Amino acid sequence: MYVPEPISKLIDGFMRLPGIGPKTAQRLAFFVLGMEEDDVLDLAKALVRAKRDLSTCSVCANITDQDPCHICVDKRRDRSIICVVQDPRDLMAMERTREYNGLYHVLHGAISPMEGVGPDDLKIPDLLRRLGDETVKELILATNPNIEGEATAMYLSKLVKPFGIQVTRIAHGMPVGGDIEFIDEVTLTKALEGRRELS
Amino acid sequence: MYVPEPISKLIDGFMRLPGIGPKTAQRLAFFVLGMEEDDVLDLAKALVRAKRDLSTCSVCANITDQDPCHICVDKRRDRSIICVVQDPRDLMAMERTREYNGLYHVLHGAISPMEGVGPDDLKIPDLLRRLGDETVKELILATNPNIEGEATAMYLSKLVKPFGIQVTRIAHGMPVGGDIEFIDEVTLTKALEGRRELS
C-alpha cells in the first residue's frame, strides 16, 4: 500500500510517543495537514526548543531553562522545608495546589529492585548534600503511595534520621470526590487510621 | 505556577491536536524531554515536511506528494472503475484491504445541510469532469454508512445516471467478529436484506 512519504514519516513520528497507536497517529497526522502552517511550525519549534533549552537544575534536579531553577533562586520561598518528589510532573502537581511554598528535590524515579533502580540511580546523594549545607528543618516525602514510592520514603526517612531533621509523609486517605463503596481496602484502612477529630 | 517556557509552549502545542487534553499534553511533553535529540528533530522535520510537501491530487483529490498522485499515474490500476470516498483516510483503509485495484475520487467530506456542506463544497464537480473524460464503467460509492454518507451516495447516484455508468454502493451488514446480540436493529435489517445464498 502506497502512502506518501511525508505522511508516513509523520505517522511514524507520532507513533513513537507514549499511548499513541497507529490509528491515533494517523488521525493526528491528517489533522496536521489541515492545520495552519504557522501553527505547525510553532509545534515543530517547540519540540526542538524543549529538547535543546531544558536541563535539570543542579540544586533540586527539577527540569528548568535556567540553573539554578526559578524555584531554587526564589527569595520568597521558605528555604527551611524541602518536598521530595519522584518526578518533575509531581512537582508541577504540587505547585498547582498553590499551598506549598518551600523548596523541592526531584529524585527522578523511585527505588525499585524489580526494575534494577537503586538509591544511587536517583538524586539521593544530591539530597544528602543539600541537607548538610542548608538550614533545612523539615523534609516532606511526597513519593507515590505505591510499593516503590513507599520503599523510597522508608529508605529516605532512615537515611535522613542522623541529620536531626523532621521527616513527614503526605497523608493517605480517600480522594476528594471518591466513593467509599468503590475504594480499595488498603486506602480505606489508611483513611481510618488517619482519621481526625472534627472541631 | 511557574513552568519553564519551552515546556509550557510544547504542552500548548500538543493541546492543539485533536483528542489531546492538558494531562496527555503534559505527559507527551515530558516524554519528549527524555527522547533522543535526533528522534525529536525527526518528528519536528516530519511535521514541517508533511505540511509543506503535501497537496491534493488535481485528478482524484487524494493527499499526495506528486501531482497527479501515485495511484492516478499507476498503469497497473484498472482505469474503468472509480471508488468514491469521503476522506483520504478512507482511501487508505480501502488500500489496506489490498482487494481494490481501481482508481479513487476523494470528496473531502459529505453533504450535510446541518453543517452547511453542499455538493459544491465537495469535489463533486471534479468527479463529473472525470466521468466525462475517462472511460469509466463503474462508480463505487464508499461514503460512510451514516446519514450524511447515505445522502451523498443518493445524490451522486442520481447525478451520475445520465452518464450511463454502473453505480454501486458498498454492502451494509454485520461487521466480521460482530455479535448479533449486540448489533443495532438498522444494521441487522440491512444484513437480512443483503443476505446471499450459500453455494
Interface residues (C-beta under 8 A of the other chain):
Chain A: M1 Y2 V3 P4 E5 P6 I7 K9 L10 D12 G13 F14 R16 L17 P18 G19 T24 Q26 R27 L28 A29 F30 F31 V32 L33 M35 E37 D39 V40 L41 D42 L43 A44 K45 A46 L47 V48 R49 A50 K51 R52 D53 L54 I63 T64 D65 Q66 C69 H70 I71 D87 P88 R89 M92 E95 R96 R98
Chain B: M1 Y2 V3 P4 E5 P6 I7 K9 L10 D12 G13 F14 R16 L17 P18 G19 T24 Q26 R27 L28 A29 F30 F31 V32 L33 M35 E37 D39 V40 L41 D42 L43 A44 K45 A46 L47 V48 R49 A50 K51 R52 D53 L54 I63 T64 D65 Q66 C69 H70 I71 D87 P88 R89 M92 E95 R96 R98
